Amino acid sequence: MYKKLLLWISISFIFLYVNTASAEFPNVKKLISGVQSATGVSMSDLASSKTSSINTYLASTRELSLSLEKAAEAFGVKNEVLEKLAVVKSLKEGNINDKELTKARKASEEAHEIIKQKMAEAKVPSIESKKLMAESIVHLVSGIQKERELVGSVQNLSSQAQGAVSTASPMEIMKVKGIASTALTLVKAIPMDLKLTKDILSSYVEYAKANNIEIPGNAAGLLNGE
């Protein structure tokens, strides 16, 4: 009986200590239940949101690459464009940073310039060329939609990650900073990406209208920011 009483007192003391310490020292609670930001987002949620954002971003860059490839094929410059797009195709989770995204954007711009020059020289496109351009526009529209939908998610992730930096435990601080850095990189990159892709879409739509090529119904809305 005496031993049971001592055990009960010990458990009660530990319970009281954890709750008191959690109230007075927030880091104690985080060490016990997992890191959370000031907004209540756990480390696992932050990591999951980061992965989801990167996957969506990479999916949008794949759509842009496919669009440029199709257009390049339509104008007989596929090899030249593929050479430029090697940088874009090399993007993956491990190299999402300002330097690599700037290089990829520049490569896409250069690829588009090759296509744009051929557009200006083109006379009457063949049926196959028209088909390829129609497919190119579909891929580009899809990529723009993906990136537009990502804007809010990335801004939210950046805010949550930056908030979590000040409350993270020493064991998690580097991970949280990494997530915050990636989120900020995407926040800065997306507006520049959208400007480029809308410029490309504008040139495609102009060419398509002049040559009776089918255009997705939402293309005009995307150009107008709708």
C-alpha positions as CSV (number, residue, x, y, z in Angstrom):
1,M,0.0,0.0,0.0
2,Y,2.8,2.4,0.9
3,K,4.6,1.7,-2.4
4,K,1.4,2.3,-4.4
5,L,1.0,5.6,-2.6
6,L,4.5,6.7,-3.4
7,L,4.0,5.7,-7.1
8,W,0.8,7.8,-7.3
9,I,2.5,10.8,-5.7
10,S,5.4,10.5,-8.2
11,I,3.1,10.4,-11.2
12,S,1.0,13.3,-9.9
13,F,4.2,15.3,-9.4
14,I,5.4,14.6,-13.0
15,F,2.0,15.5,-14.5
16,L,1.9,18.8,-12.5
17,Y,5.5,19.6,-13.5
18,V,4.9,19.1,-17.2
19,N,1.7,21.2,-17.2
20,T,3.3,24.0,-15.2
21,A,6.5,24.0,-17.3
22,S,4.5,24.0,-20.5
23,A,2.6,27.1,-19.3
24,E,5.7,29.0,-18.2
25,F,8.3,27.7,-20.7
26,P,6.7,26.9,-24.1
27,N,9.8,25.2,-25.4
28,V,9.3,22.4,-22.8
29,K,5.9,21.6,-24.4
30,K,7.4,21.6,-27.9
31,L,10.1,19.1,-26.9
32,I,7.4,16.8,-25.6
33,S,4.7,17.1,-28.2
34,G,6.6,18.3,-31.3
35,V,7.5,21.7,-32.8
36,Q,4.7,24.0,-33.5
37,S,4.7,27.5,-34.9
38,A,3.0,30.5,-33.2
39,T,0.0,29.6,-35.4
40,G,-0.2,26.0,-34.2
41,V,1.3,24.4,-37.3
42,S,3.4,21.3,-36.6
43,M,6.8,20.6,-38.1
44,S,5.4,17.7,-40.0
45,D,2.7,19.9,-41.5
46,L,5.3,22.5,-42.5
47,A,7.4,19.8,-44.2
48,S,4.4,18.3,-46.0
49,S,3.3,21.8,-47.2
50,K,6.8,22.4,-48.5
51,T,6.9,19.1,-50.4
52,S,3.5,19.8,-51.9
53,S,4.4,23.3,-53.0
54,I,7.7,22.1,-54.6
55,N,5.9,19.3,-56.4
56,T,3.3,21.7,-57.8
57,Y,6.0,24.2,-58.8
58,L,7.9,21.5,-60.6
59,A,4.7,20.3,-62.3
60,S,4.2,23.9,-63.6
61,T,7.8,24.0,-65.0
62,R,7.2,20.7,-66.7
63,E,4.1,22.1,-68.5
64,L,6.2,25.1,-69.6
65,S,8.9,22.8,-71.0
66,L,6.4,20.6,-72.8
67,S,4.8,23.7,-74.3
68,L,8.1,25.0,-75.6
69,E,9.0,21.6,-76.9
70,K,5.7,21.3,-78.8
71,A,6.1,24.8,-80.3
72,A,9.7,24.1,-81.2
73,E,8.7,20.9,-83.0
74,A,6.0,22.9,-84.9
75,F,8.7,25.3,-86.2
76,G,11.5,22.8,-86.8
77,V,13.8,24.0,-84.0
78,K,13.3,21.2,-81.4
79,N,17.0,20.4,-80.9
80,E,18.0,24.0,-80.3
81,V,15.1,24.5,-77.8
82,L,15.8,21.2,-76.0
83,E,19.4,22.3,-75.5
84,K,18.2,25.4,-73.7
85,L,15.6,23.5,-71.7
86,A,18.2,21.1,-70.1
87,V,18.5,23.6,-67.3
88,V,14.8,23.7,-66.6
89,K,14.5,19.9,-66.8
90,S,17.3,19.6,-64.2
91,L,15.2,21.3,-61.5
92,K,14.3,19.1,-58.5
93,E,13.6,19.5,-54.8
94,G,17.3,19.7,-53.9
95,N,18.1,22.7,-56.1
96,I,15.1,25.0,-55.6
97,N,17.0,28.2,-54.9
98,D,17.2,31.8,-56.3
99,K,20.3,31.0,-58.5
100,E,18.9,27.9,-60.2
101,L,15.4,29.3,-60.7
102,T,16.9,32.4,-62.3
103,K,19.0,30.2,-64.7
104,A,15.9,28.1,-65.6
105,R,13.8,31.2,-66.3
106,K,16.5,32.7,-68.5
107,A,16.8,29.4,-70.4
108,S,13.0,29.4,-71.0
109,E,13.2,33.0,-72.2
110,E,16.0,32.1,-74.7
111,A,14.0,29.0,-75.9
112,H,11.0,31.2,-76.5
113,E,13.1,33.7,-78.4
114,I,14.1,31.0,-80.8
115,I,10.5,30.0,-81.3
116,K,9.3,33.6,-81.6
117,Q,11.8,34.3,-84.4
118,K,10.5,31.3,-86.4
119,M,6.9,32.4,-85.8
120,A,7.7,35.7,-87.4
121,E,9.3,33.9,-90.4
122,A,6.5,31.3,-90.8
123,K,4.2,31.5,-93.8
124,V,1.2,29.1,-93.8
125,P,1.6,26.4,-91.1
126,S,0.9,22.8,-92.0
127,I,-1.9,20.8,-90.3
128,E,0.7,19.0,-88.2
129,S,2.2,22.3,-87.1
130,K,-1.2,23.7,-86.1
131,K,-1.9,20.6,-84.1
132,L,1.5,20.9,-82.3
133,M,0.8,24.6,-81.5
134,A,-2.6,23.8,-80.2
135,E,-1.1,21.2,-77.8
136,S,1.7,23.7,-76.9
137,I,-0.9,26.3,-75.8
138,V,-2.8,23.7,-73.7
139,H,0.3,22.8,-71.8
140,L,1.2,26.4,-71.2
141,V,-2.3,27.2,-69.9
142,S,-2.1,24.3,-67.6
143,G,1.3,25.4,-66.2
144,I,0.0,29.0,-65.6
145,Q,-3.0,27.7,-63.8
146,K,-0.9,25.5,-61.5
147,E,1.4,28.4,-60.6
148,R,-1.5,30.8,-60.0
149,E,-3.1,28.3,-57.7
150,L,0.2,28.0,-55.8
151,V,0.5,31.7,-55.0
152,G,-1.7,31.6,-51.9
153,S,-0.3,28.3,-50.6
154,V,3.3,29.5,-50.9
155,Q,2.6,32.8,-49.2
156,N,0.9,31.0,-46.3
157,L,3.8,28.5,-46.0
158,S,6.3,31.4,-45.9
159,S,4.4,33.2,-43.2
160,Q,4.0,30.0,-41.1
161,A,7.6,28.9,-41.5
162,Q,9.0,32.4,-40.6
163,G,6.7,32.3,-37.5
164,A,8.0,28.9,-36.5
165,V,11.7,30.0,-36.7
166,S,11.3,32.0,-33.5
167,T,9.6,29.1,-31.6
168,A,11.4,26.0,-32.9
169,S,13.5,23.8,-30.7
170,P,17.3,23.7,-31.2
171,M,16.9,20.3,-32.8
172,E,14.4,21.6,-35.4
173,I,15.7,25.1,-36.1
174,M,17.7,24.2,-39.3
175,K,14.8,22.3,-40.8
176,V,12.4,25.2,-40.2
177,K,14.9,27.7,-41.6
178,G,15.2,25.5,-44.7
179,I,11.5,25.4,-45.2
180,A,11.2,29.2,-44.7
181,S,14.0,29.8,-47.2
182,T,12.4,27.6,-49.9
183,A,9.0,29.2,-49.3
184,L,10.5,32.7,-49.7
185,T,12.4,31.6,-52.9
186,L,9.1,30.5,-54.4
187,V,7.3,33.6,-53.3
188,K,9.8,35.7,-55.2
189,A,10.0,33.4,-58.2
190,I,6.4,32.9,-59.0
191,P,5.5,36.5,-60.1
192,M,8.5,36.5,-62.5
193,D,7.6,33.1,-63.8
194,L,4.0,34.2,-64.4
195,K,5.1,37.3,-66.3
196,L,7.3,35.1,-68.6
197,T,4.6,32.5,-69.2
198,K,1.9,35.2,-69.9
199,D,4.3,36.8,-72.4
200,I,4.7,33.5,-74.1
201,L,1.0,32.8,-74.0
202,S,0.3,36.2,-75.5
203,S,2.6,35.5,-78.5
204,Y,1.1,32.0,-79.0
205,V,-2.5,33.4,-78.9
206,E,-1.7,36.1,-81.4
207,Y,-0.2,33.5,-83.7
208,A,-3.1,31.1,-83.2
209,K,-5.7,33.7,-84.0
210,A,-3.9,34.6,-87.2
211,N,-3.6,31.0,-88.3
212,N,-7.0,29.6,-87.2
213,I,-5.5,27.4,-84.4
214,E,-7.7,26.3,-81.6
215,I,-7.2,28.2,-78.3
216,P,-8.4,27.0,-74.9
217,G,-11.4,29.0,-73.7
218,N,-9.7,30.2,-70.5
219,A,-6.5,31.5,-72.2
220,A,-7.9,35.0,-72.6
221,G,-8.9,35.1,-69.0
222,L,-5.4,34.1,-67.9
223,L,-3.9,36.9,-70.0
224,N,-6.3,39.3,-68.3
225,G,-5.5,38.1,-64.8
226,E,-8.8,36.4,-64.3
